[in-house]
Amino acid sequence: MRMERLLAGDMAMASGDVAANLVNAQYDGFTNFPIVAAFLSFFVAQSLKVLTTWYKENRWDVKRLYGSGGMPSSHSATVTGLACAIGLREGLGGPLFAIAFVLACIVMYDASGVRLQAGRQAEVLNQIVFELPPEHPLSDSRPLKEFLGHTPPQVAAGAMLGCLIAYTLHLLSLVGPST
């Protein structure tokens, strides 16, 4: 009987602590290191696409800020930034890093495989539609998006960028106030 009371008391105390922590907890996305690393990696990669388009084609294309495809892969940068930040903060042996690592592998495989091939197929289909006679019902259909996937170098560049940003933020967090 006494053991049951002790267990009941411990449970009440534990649930009280959890409730107090939930009430006092404040989630601030700006101090969540993995989220900051992931989103900063995404924005830097998307911004670099504008610069690489200017370098390759001598024109500014602001649409590259929100478009998919191109150099570097923002998908790869985002997921590797997240995985590296989790690995640096939580360690490489934990389940959070394992989840982030597997997610990163799947996203990068998809970007350089399925989505790349879908973009190449869109190029061929657009060419076929362009060559149709004007009276054909599909001749005035809108072109398909061709910038969908990434070449392996684009994926590798995005992955390196994400890791670099996560590591830089990690070093800055060691110097600055702790989170």
N, C-alpha and C positions, 0 to 999 in steps of 0.2 A: 504494500500500500504506500509506504513511504517513497519507494523507488518511483512509483507512478506519479506521485505528487512532484518529485524532483524533475522527472522528465517533462511533466506538464508545465512546470515553472520554467524550465529551460526553453521549451518550445514557445511559450508566451514571450519570454525575454528575447529570443531569437527573432520571432515575428515582429516584436516591437522595434528591434534594431533595424530590421529590413524596412519597416514602414518609416522609421525616422530617416533612414538613408535615402529612401525614395522621395520623401518630402524635401529633404535638404539638398538633394542632388540637382545640379544644374548642368545641362548638356550644352557645351559651347563648341560648335563645329570648327571655330577658328583655332581652337587649341588642340583639336584631335589630329595628332601628327599624321597618321595614315591617310585621313581624308584630305588634309591640306596637301600632302605630297602627291596624292592621286590627281586632285583637281589642278594643282599648279603644273604638274606634268602635262595634263591635257591641254591647258591654255598655252603653255610654252610651245608644245608640238603644233597646235593649230596655228599659232602665230608664225612659227618657222615655215609653215607651208606657204604663207604669203610671200616670204622672202625667197624660198626656193623657186616658186613660180616666177617671181621677178627675175631671179638669176638665170633661169633656163629660158624664159620666153620674153624677157625685157618688157614686161607689163605687170602692173599691179592688179591683182585679182582678189578683191576683198571677200568674194564668195568662198574662197579657200579657208576663211576663218571658221566657217560652219559646215563645210563640205567634207565628205569622206574620201579616202584614198589619198595618195600623194606622199611626199617625203617631209618629215618622218611620220610614222604611223602613230597617231594620237591614241588609238586603241591600245597599242603595245605600251606606249609611254604611261598611260593611265594605270593599266593593270600591273606593270612592273614597278611603277612608283608606289602603288599600294602594297604589293608583296614585299618589296625591299623595306618600306617603312615598317611594316608589321614585323619582318625579320629582325630589323635593327632594334625595335622597341621590345618585342616579346621573345625574341630568340628564334633560331631556326628549327628547334626541336618541337615546337608546340603545334597544336592543332590549327590555330589561326593562320600561322604561316603556311601550313600544308594546304589549307583551303585556298588561300590567296595564290599560292604557287600553281596549284592545279588549274584554278580559274585563269591565271595568266597564260598557261600553256594552251588551254583550249581556245582562248580569244586569239592568241597569236597564230595558232594553227589555222583557225577559221579565216583570219584576215589574209593569210598568205596562200590559202588553199581555195576554199569554197567561194569566198567573196571575190578573190582575184579572178577565178574562172568565170564567175557570173558577170564581172565587168568586161571580160574579153568576149563573152557571148553577146553582151549588149552591143558592143562595137560591131560585131558581124551582123546582128539583127538590124541595127540602125542603117548599115550600108545596104542591106537587102531592101529595106523599106524605102530608102532614098532612091533606089533604082527602079522601083515599081512605076508603072505608067500612072499618069494623073487620075485616070478614071477608076483605078483600083480602090476599094473601100478602105484599105489601110494606108494609102499614100499620104493622107494628112494626119496620121497619128503622131502624137508627141514622141520625140526621141527618148529612148531609155537612158538612165544614168549609166555612164561608163566608168566613172571613178568610184569604184566600190571597194576593191581590195588593195592589197599591198604586195609588192615584190619582197623577197626575203631580205634584201638590203634595207628596204624601208622599215620592215618589221624590226630588224636588228638595230637600226638607228633609233627607233622609238623606244626599244627596250633599254638601250644604253642611256638614252636621255632620262627615262623614268628612274633608273637606278642612280644616275648622277644627281638628279634633283632630290631624291629621297636621302641620299647620303649627305648632300650639302645641307639640307634642312636639319638632318640629325646632328651634324657638326655644329651648326648654328645654335641648336637647342642645348648642346653641351656648354657652349660659351655663355649663352644668355640665361635668363631665369628659367628654372625647371617648370615643366608642365605637369 
